[in-house]
Amino acid sequence: GSAQLTFNATDPIEINNCNKTVLLPCYVNNLKENNIRLMFIRWKKEGQKVLSFDGARERTVAKVPSARLPPMADILKGNASLTLSSAEADVANYSCEVTESNREGVITVEVRKRSGSWFLLVERAIIITLLFSVIILCSAQLSVIALKYEVVTKKMSLIVAGIIFTATAAVVGTAFFVPDGYTAQNQAGLGLIVVPAVTLVPLHYFMFGIVFDGLPQTSFALIGLQILGYIVAVVGFALCV
């Protein structure tokens, strides 16, 4: 009844490997005393103590190293939320117990593990389709040039090796990239998908060298654009990881 503290309703908290910290919400909406010395907060995980705050002594005891509460000014406003590092946040039910003078209340916060991917299925399909389209078109282009200009065996071997390396990186990267999740395997797959952006630049430079005796400015401009695209791809990869 009137002696109970009430809380704002909370949805389950979903965590994944991209989270560095996890915030477990706990908001009391009927504090009255506005006196930190009359408050006591206790967080538990499946009955085990995580953190306690004794307002009378203004003392916090954390059983989990990364556990922390908001500043006292926010606690007086009813914010008793708990912040944890993602490494120390487990899939479990956490309880937030708050006492103010002779009134108390408790709320349970469920923490779930979320599986998913950086990209939607359609987005992944587009990325992979474009990747292999570029490799196929580039391979066809290099093959036509090699046959038309009667490229010597040594140069032809370099072209074939470059195409095989690029295709292998694309296939392995796709196999790692397609499954859902935020695992190291997905990160490796995304990194391998970026590899063709590197290998196709020297292949095109080599191709232009075969066609033209001296590389025209337009060729350098195209290669420059490819290098810029590679830089964008690497930066995007770094931000995703």
N, C-alpha and C positions, 0 to 999 in steps of 0.2 A: 504494500500500500504506500502510504506517504513516506515511510521510512526507507523506501527502496530508491536507489539511483537507476535511472533509465538511460539507454544508449541509442544512438542512431543505428539503424539496421545496416549491416555490411554484407556485401556479396563475397563469395569465396575468392581468395587471392590466387592468381595463376602466375607461376614463375617459370622461367626458361633459362637457358644458358647465356642469354644476352643480358640478363639482369646482373648488375653489380651489387645493388642493394635491394632489399625487400621491405616495404612499409606495411605493417599490419595495423589497420585502423582500429581505433578505440576512442569514441567520442561520447562523453557524458553530456546530456542535454538539460540536466536539472540541478546543477551545483548551486548552492546558496551562500555558503559562508565566505567565499573569496579569501580564504586563509590557508596558505600552503602548509602550515603547521598542523592542520587538522586532517590532512590527506595522507592516504597510504595506497600505493599501487603495487600490484603483484602480477607479473606475467608468468604463465606456466605453459609447458608443452607436454601434452598427455600426462598431466599431473606432476611433471618435473619442473622445478624452478628454473626460470630463465633470467629474470630480473625482478628486483624489488626496490621500491622507493619509499623511504620513511620521511614524510614531510616534517615531523616534529624535530628530527635531527638533520633534515635536509641532506640525507645520505642515500646514495644509490649503490646497490650491490648487484653486480652482473655476474651470473654464472657462465654466460656466453660472452666471450671477449668483445664481439662487435655490437652487442645489444646496447641500445641507448634510447632515452626518452626525449621528448621535445624540451625546450627551455621551460623554466618554472612559470614564466608569464603565460605560456600556452597551456600548461597544465591547469592553471587557475581558470582558464576558459573552457576546460573540459576535454582538452586534447591529451589523451594518455597513450597515443599510438606508439608502437614499438618499431624501431628500425634495426634490421639485421643485414649482415653481408649475405649475399646469395649462397656462399659456400657453407654458411652455418644455418641457413633456413631450410628446414626439412619439410617433407610432405607429411603433415600432421594437423591435428586440431590444437590451436593455441587458445588459452583463456586469459582474458584481461579482467582482473578483479580490482575494483576501485572502492575505497572507503573514504567518506567525508564525515568526520565527527561520528555520530551514531547511525549514519546511513551508509548502505553499501549496495553493490550490484556487480554482476559479472556478465560478460558476453564472450561467446566463442567465435573465433575466426578460423575458418578452414583454409589451409594452404594446399594447393594442387600443383602438380607438374603439368605444364602445357607442352604438348608436342606440336610441331608445325614446321613451317619452312619460311625462309626469307621471302619467297616469291609464291604467288598463286600458281595453280596448275597451268593456267593459260599463259601466264608470264614465263614460266619455265619452258613451256612448249615453244613459245616465240623465240626465246633465247637460243634454244638448241637448234631449231629450224634455221634460224639466220646463221648460226655458227657453221653448220654443215653445208648450207647453201654457199657461203663464202669459200669454204675449203674446196667444194666440188668445182665451182666456177674458176677459182684460181688454178686448180690442178688442170682443168681442161685448157685454160689459157696457156699455161706453161707447156703443156703437152703439144698443143698446136704450134707454138713458137719453136719448140725443140725440133719438131719434125720438119717444119717449113724452112728453118735456117740451118738444118743439118748439124745440130749441136754435137760436138765431139763426145766420145764415150765418157770421159772424165767429168765433163760438165753435166752430162745427162745423169750420171750417178749422183752428183751433188743435188740435182733437182729432185730426183726420186727419193733420196734420203731425207731431204727437207720436207717433202710432202708426206712421207710415211711417219716421220716424227710428229708433224703437225696433226695428222689424222689420229695417231695413237694417243696423243695428249687429249684430243677432243673426245675420243671414245671413252677413255678411262675417266676423264673429268665428268662426262655426262653420267656414267655409271655411279659415280660418287655423289653427283649433284642432285639427281632425280629424287632419291628417297627423302621423305619428310624428316625434319629435325634440325637441331642447331649443333650437331656434333662436329668433331674435328674432321670427320670424313667428308661432311658437306662443305666445310671450309676448303679442304684440299681439292674437292671437285670444282668449286668455284674458281680456285686459283689456277687449276689446269685448263679450265675453259678460257682463261685470259691468255694462255700461252700462244695460241695461234695469232693473236695480235702482235706478238713479238716475232715469230718465225716468218710470217708472211711479208714483213717489211724487207728483210734481206733477200727473200725470194723475188720480190718485185724489183728490187734494185738490180739483182742478177738478170732478170728478164729484160729490163730496159737496157742493160749493158749489151745484151745479145742483139736486140733490135736496132739500137742506135750506136754509131761509132763513138760519138760523144754525147753524153746525156744532156738533153735540152733542159731549159729552165722549168718547163712544165712538168718534166719527170721529177725534178727535185721538189717541186711544189706538191706533187701527189705523194711522194715519199714523206715529205714533211707533215702532210695531213694524216698519214697513217701513223707516224710517230706520235703526233698529238692525240690521235684516237687511242693509242696504246697507253699514253700517260693518263688519259681520262679513265680508261678501263682499270688501270692499276690503282688509281686513287679511289675509284668506286669500290673495288675489291677490298681495299684497306678499310674503308668506312663500313662496309658490310660485315667484315670480320670483327 
